[in-house]
């Protein structure tokens, strides 16, 4: 089958191009761009066991559903293996004086009408329609043609709407014409009628000499299942069923067809979305110089090139080189080589075609001529890949960072992007915007300064049902889940604009998803996973965490739950965090590759002692950020301290803990154990107690008091053997009171008491402080650097003489206070331990106070070294060359 005579032979095109069918954007076949229904895969799986039985020869359930949907009697309906099958059987039904000897086909029209007539030896009479009239049906000429030979009834074929013009006709005019010519037969093809809103279907008030074809394959996107219906007079329908073989409609087609006809929500949404996108697509095409776009009511558009040398066949060949198929229309009677037809596809796919058409239609040497203006501003098609996971904490963030560093090492200019991030670990961009800490690390892997556009939406949970919403680096306020979902559509354009502007500045984009793309309750308003991948035209790699167990079920199940268009974006699978003998996985890898029809691009072993901050609190809460042993790293609650530990660092594990990456450099130090404390019995007498950052200080202060931790911390302070340090929210907790006059964190209380260890009061203010900061630590005299992210301002109580300045900026801002004679202090500065000199000074000062020797071994907290190590590890275990080929970067890499 050739797409010059029939659209949709994606299989032959793929063989010719040497690619997979899903790699071709097929504009030659006009199928619902938003289908099939999401339930199709599940429904087919549920009835697989029924395939051992013959199908229902009467198609009872399907015809009952059709009767209810179309509002006509079951005995007026027939079903068959697609309307093409019905079309070829119809001429055999006409017997005796009613048998037509000729046909009339107003055209251009669907080629199978003439092919059917030729197969049944009917004389074919084409009735050309005029492009100057937008191919409107000429009723007077059709009437004249039908009465030319009254001795021989005519068989007339009409598309409603017509294929390829997309024009509809007046049903009442046809009803009148059929009454005037009772011996003639009229076959009305309503294959695309479901796309037309409010159409008067000829199923109703149908004259006895009118037969209506009803295709379920176009509107419901099921051409592979072949489901065709027709409505006709009961006697004719009975004759049709007697002539048809049993079981002409298979079981899957019958069940899927019946459910489609009952899915009113799918019908409404498909019709609305297709009409909206068709009109947008048509307007963009009409704006192209040298093109005429004909008005259409269907899900396709007939176009004509206006230049004297324009040839749609050459254009089709040029686009096919970019794996885009269109329908050249020279074989339609009445059309020549200047015509082509375009199916309406999804917005991002239509945009890709518009880009390709714009390049193909702009002649060389006339790019800047006013007579041939650019049709539309075109986005740069930046290659993009995206990691999505079967679950949270599958390792997407670090794999994204690894690919960013690998691409940079290979000479490209990559940039990271995560549309929406839910994390309490954040950082500050050079211009004072707040984004996720993971994107800051990924930017570093690219050799870039962090940019607000890399993470346009950051959600910082501050309750069980709500979060602070950060949009393009700036707080927009607190929102409940419902309020945020309602705001998503407004934010979608902002996210896409941020991506488009960032991607235009780089060679390749590395995107990260969130959670899982198969979350049923989230998919209808998805902003960060597959809809973002679709906008970016990204090659998606699905990551599974084998360390959790069930990874093959997770990968297979996730693919099963995706819609077809989503599965088409997935280019491969990645097994992450593997521990064990790699060869033992081979049978399972082969199975999951066959089951999902996607290659496994690598098995990445678990990498211990990585020394990089992680975005998710899962590992932190489990005490497994760096090392599994307790002599170094973060220890979980209730775990003791190993004997070889020189310094015991405890951290209160607050429910709303934020920026816990502050602890990472401490945990990387030899001889230092960082452990989490949730209960009084776990506290003990640490050398250093850290009160970390908090996204809801009011609630976390209540937690500390309810657990008895507040009294225990005060007892430690009075005993004097432990240095106590509060960071940001923890600094506020050390004070006398926390005021919330604006209700930022509590709707019921405006003030709560703190621990009372520092004579200061904190007032929470709506304006959020977001800045990178350089300051001086007064006791050590060392310069410290970091970033501030806080709503509160803390000030000493009047007349207090016990407080001293602990941390002060060069412009005189006091961002940290402490006691004059006790090692109790705090600061608003996050990242204060990243500086090796200060970190080592603090630890050795604590050891000296204990009368012990200072630390001599040097900690390995160096993110640049760690990023290179991560990149080398991932490069060794992932098929990077194949990923580059998927992006079209393979040849570029050879040049570099």
Secondary structure, 3 states (H helix, E strand, C coil): CCCCCCCCCHHHHHHHHCCCHHHCEECCCCCCCCCCCCCHHHHHHHCHHHHHCCCCCCCHHHHHHHHHHHCCCHHHEEEECCHHHHHHHHHHHCCHHHCCCEEEEEECCCHHHHHHHHHCCCEEEEEECCHHHCCCCCHHHHHHHHCCCCCCCEEEEEECCCCCCCCCCCHHHHHHHHHHCCCCEEEEECCCHHHCCCCCCCCCCCCCCEEEEEECCCCCCCCCCCCEEEECCHHHHHHHHHHCCCCCCCHHHHHHHHHHHHCHHHHHHHHHHHHHHHHHHHHHHHCCCCEEECCCCCCEEEEEECCCCCCHHHHHHHHHCCCEECEECCCCCCCCCCEEEEECCCHHHHHHHHHHHHHHHCCCCCCCCHHHCCCCCCCCCCEEEEEEECCCCCCHHHHHHHHHHHHHHCCCCEEEECCEEECCCEEECCCCCEEEHHHHHHHHHCCCCCCHHHHCEEEEECCCCEEEEEECCEEEEEEEHHHHHHHHHHHHHHHHHHHHHHHCCCCEEEEEEEEECCCCCCHHHCCCCHHHHHHHCCEEEEEEEHHHCCHHHHHHHHHHHCCHHHHHHEEEEEEEEECCCHHHHHHHHHHHHHHHCCCEEEEEECCCCCCCCCCCHHHHHHCCCCCCCCCCEEECCCCCCCCCCCEEEEEECCCCEECHHHHHHHHCCCCEEEEEECCHHHCCCCCEEEECEECCHHHHHHHHHHCCHHHHHHHHHHHCCCEEEEECHHHHHCCCEEECCCCCCCCCCCEEECCCCCCEEEEEEEEEEEEEEEEEECCCCCEEEEEEEEEEEEEECCCCCCEEEEEEECCCCEEEEEECCCCEEEECCECHHHCHHHHHHHHHHHHHHCCCCCCCCCCCCCHHHHHHHHHHHHHHHECHHHHHHHHCCHHHHHHC
